[in-house]
Amino acid sequence: MKKLSALIVAVVLLLTTFIGCGKKEEVGGESADFADGVTVSEDLKEVYVGSKEGKKRIKISFTDAGYGNVWIRVIATHFVKDNPEYWVYLNGDPYLTDSVATQLSTGINLPDIYMPLSSSWQAYARAGWLEELSDVYDKKTDDGRTVYEKMGENWQRYCIATDKGVKGRYAFPWTEGVSGIVYNATMFEQNGWKIPETFDELIALCDKIKSDTNGRVSPFVYPGSIGGYFDYLGMTYWMQASGTDGVKQFYEYSDAEVFNPEKEPRKGLGVALGYFTKLFGPDADYSLTGSMSKNHTEAQIAFLQGKAAMIINASWMEREMINDIPEGTTIGMMRFPYIAEAKKEGDEYKKVNYSPLPDYMIIPKQAAEKEGAKKFLAYLAGDKMLQYFFDYTSALMPFDFMPDTTKASQFAKDCIAIWSDSETYFDLPTGRLGNFVNKFVSTIPYNSLVYGVDQDGTTVSRWMNQEYSTAKSNWAYWTSLADEMGA
């Protein structure tokens, strides 16, 4: 019996290690479309065809959070099948972003590709730690366009930085987010609640949710203990009020007057923050008690438990919480309802999508296998790989590609619907003072606005006027810093 059990175990291990015969394999309870004839180690870290012997290794360190890890394993199997001279080692780390700078500065045990979450990669380029990627962008994709031609306009600007004063392209796209209001579609259907189109309709919906459930369900829950999520609403409403071109104008940082709260484009931010306080300020009562103390996971769990009907979030949420969504519950994504000041084209509101700060990929200048790493990055821009990325993340990479959504969830289809007919933008300083302005001007004080004036005296107008005063008094200094740095 023991010998038979051992034989069964051996056979199972063999079948789960060698991927072949066109069968989809299970990874963490999820079906993975691994390429035929490719070996994946039992720990899912090593991917190769036949044998690793005599082949060049590509080590990839990726953030194992949010979008999960199945997508990168699937794509790695297809890459080595098409490029059998390489094998891939996959190192997933949920805290990778925090360690990239230290690893790059020491040059010890570097991967060939880093995939961290959004952070200041431009500083890595200025320090001389990153490989220039123009040859990756010049490679042809499967539709005949170069990688650069296929890439979104925002990213064409974003990938540029300087290495000791020399401009180059040092970052490669990973994700393009879709932000909005995630809602419990099952709860909405059961109660006959309609998706609001305008902010006034959203407020009416919030009141109806409270009334229909006798207060058992809060309209919103949010992760108040961490930053970022409120910005999705604030930035979207700024884009609605000032237009995306207006927000772009602000980030050119042409002079201190772009911070003047009485003039566009900054005036529109004041409008946006006014709407924010109507929904989440101290006089509003639309959020689950205790939201300010919750992190993103706790807030998302509360939402999925039905304690709240909606949560501000982005396109990674379904994948991040895939194992926590109750059976029989469907979630959806609605675009942020339009404020009264939203720009229009004729009778139609201009559709915008704020993409949370971009996640990226970089190749260390001291990487051991830079050529293979560059091939892998260019490979990601192929249509088939972009489809795999969507299939396993419900998200997009910022390339001109429309995924097949036939088998997608409602949430994924909603995200694609928002993205496909919207102008997508992420806040991208393009002016030469960007690096200096961002260090000295405070971030939007959403949490203080939630607590209100009794907490620290913060109001929208007070904060914006202080910010304008800081910009005026420091502009000459920031300009001199930019001159010294050759920006």
C-alpha positions in Angstrom: 0.0 0.0 0.0 2.8 2.4 0.9 4.6 1.7 -2.4 1.3 2.2 -4.3 0.7 5.5 -2.5 4.3 6.6 -3.3 3.8 5.7 -6.9 0.5 7.7 -7.1 2.2 10.7 -5.5 5.1 10.5 -8.0 2.7 10.3 -10.9 0.7 13.3 -9.6 3.9 15.3 -9.2 5.0 14.4 -12.7 1.7 15.5 -14.1 1.7 18.8 -12.3 5.3 19.5 -13.1 5.3 18.8 -16.8 2.8 20.7 -18.8 1.7 19.1 -22.1 -1.1 17.7 -24.1 -2.9 21.0 -24.3 -4.4 20.6 -20.9 -5.0 23.6 -18.6 -3.3 23.3 -15.3 -4.5 24.4 -11.8 -2.5 27.2 -10.2 -3.9 28.3 -6.8 -7.3 26.9 -7.8 -7.3 28.7 -11.1 -7.0 27.1 -14.6 -3.8 28.2 -16.3 -3.3 27.9 -20.1 0.3 26.8 -20.0 2.0 26.2 -23.3 2.3 22.6 -24.5 5.6 20.8 -23.8 6.9 23.3 -21.3 8.2 22.2 -17.9 7.1 24.2 -14.8 8.7 23.3 -11.5 6.6 22.1 -8.6 7.1 25.5 -6.8 6.0 27.3 -10.1 9.2 29.3 -10.2 11.2 27.6 -12.9 9.9 27.5 -16.5 11.8 25.8 -19.4 11.6 23.5 -22.3 13.3 20.1 -22.0 16.2 21.0 -19.7 17.8 24.1 -18.2 21.3 22.9 -19.1 23.2 25.2 -21.4 20.4 27.7 -21.5 20.4 31.4 -20.5 18.4 32.3 -17.4 16.0 35.3 -17.2 15.2 36.1 -13.6 12.0 38.1 -13.1 11.1 39.7 -9.8 7.5 40.7 -9.8 5.1 42.1 -7.2 2.9 39.2 -6.2 -0.2 41.2 -5.2 -3.2 42.8 -6.8 -3.0 41.2 -10.2 -2.0 37.8 -8.9 0.7 35.6 -10.4 -1.0 33.3 -12.9 -0.6 35.7 -15.8 3.2 35.9 -15.6 3.5 32.1 -15.3 1.3 31.5 -18.3 3.2 34.1 -20.4 6.5 32.7 -19.3 5.6 29.2 -20.6 4.8 30.6 -24.0 7.9 32.7 -24.1 10.2 29.8 -23.5 8.4 27.7 -26.0 9.0 30.4 -28.6 12.5 31.1 -27.3 13.8 27.7 -26.1 17.3 29.1 -25.7 16.1 30.7 -22.4 14.6 29.5 -19.2 12.7 31.8 -16.8 13.0 32.0 -13.0 10.0 33.8 -11.4 10.4 35.4 -8.0 7.1 36.7 -6.6 7.3 39.1 -3.7 4.3 41.2 -2.4 6.8 43.7 -0.9 9.1 44.0 -3.9 8.5 47.8 -4.4 10.1 48.6 -1.0 13.3 46.8 -1.7 14.1 47.8 -5.4 16.1 50.9 -4.6 18.3 49.1 -2.1 19.0 46.2 -4.4 19.8 48.4 -7.3 22.2 50.5 -5.3 24.1 47.5 -4.1 24.0 45.6 -7.3 23.8 42.3 -5.4 21.7 39.4 -6.6 19.8 41.5 -9.2 17.1 40.1 -11.3 17.0 40.8 -15.1 13.5 42.3 -14.9 11.8 44.1 -12.0 8.0 44.5 -11.9 7.3 46.8 -8.9 4.3 48.9 -8.2 4.3 52.6 -9.0 7.2 54.4 -7.4 9.9 56.8 -8.4 11.8 54.9 -11.1 13.1 58.1 -12.5 15.4 58.5 -9.6 16.8 55.1 -10.4 17.5 56.3 -14.0 19.2 59.5 -12.7 21.4 57.4 -10.5 22.6 55.3 -13.5 21.1 52.1 -12.3 18.8 51.3 -15.3 19.2 49.9 -18.8 18.0 52.2 -21.6 15.2 50.5 -23.5 14.9 52.2 -26.9 15.9 49.0 -28.7 12.9 47.3 -27.0 10.6 50.0 -28.2 11.9 49.7 -31.7 11.1 46.0 -32.0 8.2 45.0 -34.2 5.1 43.5 -32.7 2.9 40.8 -34.3 0.7 43.4 -36.0 3.7 45.1 -37.8 3.9 48.2 -35.5 6.8 48.8 -33.2 6.3 48.4 -29.5 6.5 52.2 -29.1 3.9 52.8 -31.9 1.5 50.4 -30.2 2.0 51.9 -26.8 -0.4 54.5 -25.3 0.4 58.2 -25.5 0.6 58.6 -21.8 3.3 55.9 -21.6 5.2 57.3 -24.5 5.8 60.4 -22.4 6.1 58.6 -19.1 8.9 56.2 -20.1 11.4 59.1 -20.6 13.9 60.0 -17.9 17.5 61.1 -17.7 20.6 59.2 -16.8 23.2 61.8 -15.7 21.6 64.4 -18.0 21.1 62.1 -21.0 17.5 61.5 -22.0 16.4 58.0 -22.7 13.5 55.5 -22.3 14.0 53.5 -19.1 10.6 52.1 -18.1 8.3 49.6 -19.8 4.5 49.5 -19.3 3.0 47.0 -17.0 -0.6 48.1 -16.3 -3.1 50.7 -17.2 -5.7 51.0 -14.5 -9.4 51.7 -14.7 -10.9 53.5 -11.7 -14.5 53.9 -10.6 -17.0 52.7 -8.1 -17.1 49.0 -7.6 -20.6 47.9 -6.6 -22.4 44.8 -5.4 -24.3 44.0 -8.6 -26.3 41.2 -7.0 -27.5 43.6 -4.2 -28.3 46.2 -6.8 -30.4 43.8 -8.8 -32.2 42.4 -5.8 -33.2 45.9 -4.6 -33.9 47.4 -8.0 -31.2 50.1 -7.6 -30.1 51.9 -10.8 -26.6 52.9 -11.8 -26.4 56.6 -11.4 -25.3 58.8 -14.2 -24.9 62.1 -12.3 -23.6 63.1 -8.9 -27.1 64.1 -7.8 -28.4 60.7 -8.8 -25.5 59.2 -6.8 -26.5 61.1 -3.6 -30.2 60.0 -4.2 -29.0 56.4 -4.5 -27.0 56.7 -1.3 -30.2 57.9 0.5 -32.2 55.1 -1.0 -29.7 52.4 0.0 -29.9 53.6 3.6 -33.7 53.8 3.5 -34.3 50.5 1.7 -32.1 48.6 4.1 -33.1 50.4 7.3 -29.4 51.4 7.7 -28.1 47.8 7.7 -26.1 48.5 4.5 -24.0 51.6 4.2 -23.7 53.1 0.7 -19.9 53.2 0.9 -16.9 51.8 2.7 -13.3 53.0 2.1 -9.8 52.3 3.2 -9.1 55.4 5.2 -5.9 54.2 6.9 -4.0 54.1 3.6 -3.6 56.8 0.9 -4.5 56.7 -2.7 -8.1 55.5 -3.2 -9.8 58.8 -2.6 -7.6 60.2 -5.3 -9.4 58.2 -7.9 -12.6 60.2 -7.4 -10.8 63.5 -6.8 -8.7 63.2 -10.0 -11.7 62.0 -12.1 -13.8 65.0 -11.0 -10.9 67.4 -11.7 -10.6 65.9 -15.2 -14.4 66.3 -15.6 -14.4 69.9 -14.4 -11.2 71.2 -16.1 -11.0 68.7 -18.9 -8.1 66.3 -19.4 -6.2 69.0 -21.4 -6.6 71.3 -18.4 -5.1 68.8 -16.0 -2.2 68.2 -18.5 -1.6 71.9 -18.6 -1.3 72.0 -14.8 1.4 69.3 -14.8 3.4 71.3 -17.3 4.3 73.6 -14.4 4.8 76.6 -16.6 4.7 79.1 -13.7 3.3 79.4 -10.2 0.0 80.7 -11.5 -1.0 77.1 -12.4 -1.6 76.8 -8.6 -3.9 79.8 -8.5 -7.2 78.4 -7.1 -9.2 81.2 -8.7 -8.1 80.2 -12.2 -8.2 77.2 -14.4 -6.9 74.6 -14.4 -6.5 74.5 -10.6 -10.0 76.0 -10.1 -11.4 72.7 -11.3 -9.7 70.8 -8.5 -11.4 73.0 -6.0 -14.7 72.1 -7.6 -13.8 68.4 -7.5 -12.9 68.5 -3.8 -16.1 70.2 -3.0 -18.0 67.2 -4.4 -15.7 64.9 -2.5 -16.7 66.6 0.8 -20.4 66.3 -0.1 -19.9 62.5 -0.3 -17.3 61.9 2.4 -17.0 65.0 4.5 -18.0 65.5 8.1 -21.6 66.5 7.2 -22.1 63.4 5.0 -23.4 60.1 6.4 -22.9 57.7 3.5 -20.0 55.5 4.8 -19.6 52.5 7.0 -18.6 53.4 10.5 -14.9 52.7 11.1 -13.9 53.2 7.4 -11.2 55.6 8.4 -9.3 52.9 10.3 -9.5 50.2 7.6 -6.8 49.3 5.1 -7.7 48.3 1.6 -8.1 44.6 2.4 -10.3 45.2 5.4 -12.5 47.7 3.4 -12.8 45.3 0.5 -13.8 42.4 2.8 -16.5 44.6 4.5 -17.8 45.4 1.0 -17.9 41.7 0.0 -19.6 40.8 3.2 -22.5 43.1 2.2 -21.9 45.8 4.8 -21.6 48.4 2.1 -23.0 48.5 -1.4 -20.1 50.4 -3.0 -16.4 51.1 -2.7 -14.1 53.3 -4.7 -11.5 51.1 -6.3 -9.8 50.1 -9.5 -9.5 47.3 -12.1 -7.4 45.0 -10.0 -9.9 44.5 -7.2 -11.7 41.4 -8.6 -8.4 39.6 -9.1 -7.0 40.7 -5.7 -10.1 39.5 -3.9 -11.0 36.5 -6.2 -10.9 34.0 -3.3 -13.1 36.2 -1.0 -16.0 36.9 -3.3 -19.0 35.0 -1.8 -20.5 32.4 -4.0 -23.5 33.8 -5.8 -22.3 37.4 -5.5 -21.4 39.4 -8.7 -19.5 42.7 -8.5 -19.5 45.3 -11.2 -17.7 48.6 -11.9 -19.5 51.8 -12.7 -17.8 55.0 -14.0 -17.8 57.9 -11.6 -21.1 59.8 -12.1 -20.9 63.2 -13.7 -20.7 66.4 -11.7 -22.7 69.4 -12.9 -19.5 71.1 -14.1 -18.4 68.1 -16.3 -17.3 69.0 -19.8 -19.6 68.1 -22.6 -19.4 67.6 -26.4 -22.8 68.6 -27.6 -25.3 66.9 -25.3 -22.9 64.2 -24.2 -20.6 64.2 -21.3 -16.9 63.8 -22.1 -15.9 60.4 -20.8 -12.7 60.2 -18.8 -10.9 57.5 -16.9 -8.3 58.3 -14.3 -5.7 55.5 -14.3 -4.0 55.1 -10.9 -0.3 55.7 -10.9 1.3 53.3 -13.4 3.1 50.1 -12.5 6.1 49.5 -14.7 9.0 47.2 -15.6 12.7 48.0 -15.6 15.9 46.2 -16.4 18.9 46.9 -14.1 22.0 48.2 -16.0 24.0 45.4 -14.2 21.5 42.6 -15.0 23.2 39.4 -16.1 20.9 38.6 -19.0 19.8 42.0 -20.5 19.3 40.7 -24.0 16.9 38.0 -22.9 15.1 40.4 -20.6 14.6 42.8 -23.5 13.2 40.0 -25.7 10.7 39.2 -22.9 9.5 42.8 -22.6 8.9 43.1 -26.3 7.2 39.7 -26.3 4.6 41.1 -23.8 3.4 43.6 -26.4 2.1 40.8 -28.7 -1.7 40.5 -29.0 -1.8 37.0 -27.7 0.1 37.9 -24.6 -2.0 41.0 -24.0 -5.1 38.8 -24.2 -3.5 36.4 -21.6 -2.8 39.3 -19.4 -6.5 40.4 -19.5 -7.7 36.8 -19.1 -5.8 36.3 -15.9 -6.0 39.9 -14.4 -9.2 41.4 -15.7 -6.9 44.4 -16.4 -5.1 45.9 -19.3 -1.6 46.7 -20.4 -1.4 50.2 -22.0 -1.2 49.1 -25.6 -3.6 49.6 -28.6 -5.3 46.3 -28.2 -9.0 45.4 -27.5 -9.3 42.1 -25.7 -11.8 39.4 -26.4 -14.3 39.7 -23.4 -16.5 36.7 -24.4 -15.5 34.7 -21.3 -14.9 37.7 -19.0 -16.7 38.5 -15.8 -19.2 41.3 -15.5 -16.6 43.3 -13.6 -14.0 42.9 -16.3 -16.5 43.8 -19.0 -17.5 46.9 -17.1 -13.8 47.9 -16.8 -13.3 47.4 -20.5 -16.4 49.4 -21.3 -15.2 52.4 -19.2 -11.7 52.2 -20.7 -12.8 51.7 -24.4 -14.8 54.9 -24.7 -12.9 57.2 -22.3 -9.8 59.3 -22.5 -7.5 57.7 -20.0 -4.9 59.8 -18.1 -2.7 59.5 -15.1 -1.1 62.5 -13.4 2.1 62.9 -15.2 4.4 65.9 -14.6 5.9 66.9 -17.9 7.4 70.2 -17.1 11.0 70.4 -16.1 10.2 71.5 -12.5 8.1 68.4 -11.9 10.6 66.5 -9.7 11.1 69.6 -7.5 7.5 70.8 -7.2 6.3 67.4 -6.2 8.7 67.3 -3.3 7.6 70.5 -1.8 3.9 70.8 -2.5 1.7 68.8 -0.2 -0.6 66.0 -1.5 -4.4 66.5 -1.4 -5.5 66.2 2.2 -8.4 63.9 1.7 -8.4 62.5 5.2 -8.4 66.0 6.7 -11.4 66.9 4.5 -13.2 63.8 5.8 -12.7 64.9 9.4 -13.5 68.5 8.6 -12.5 71.8 10.2 -12.8 70.6 13.8 -9.9 68.3 13.2 -7.1 70.6 12.0 -8.8 73.6 10.4 -8.4 72.2 6.9 -10.9 73.2 4.2 -10.6 73.0 0.5 -10.1 76.7 0.0 -7.6 77.0 2.9 -5.4 74.1 1.6 -5.5 75.4 -2.0 -4.5 78.9 -0.9 -1.6 77.6 1.2 -0.4 75.5 -1.8 -0.6 78.5 -4.1 1.4 80.6 -1.6 4.1 77.9 -1.3 4.4 77.7 -5.1 4.8 81.5 -5.5 7.4 81.8 -2.7 9.5 78.8 -4.0 9.2 79.0 -7.7 12.6 80.8 -8.3 14.3 78.2 -6.0 12.7 75.3 -7.8 13.8 76.8 -11.1 17.4 77.1 -9.9 17.4 73.5 -8.8 16.2 72.4 -12.2 18.9 74.5 -13.8 21.6 72.8 -11.6 20.3 69.4 -12.5 20.1 70.1 -16.2 16.4 69.4 -16.3 
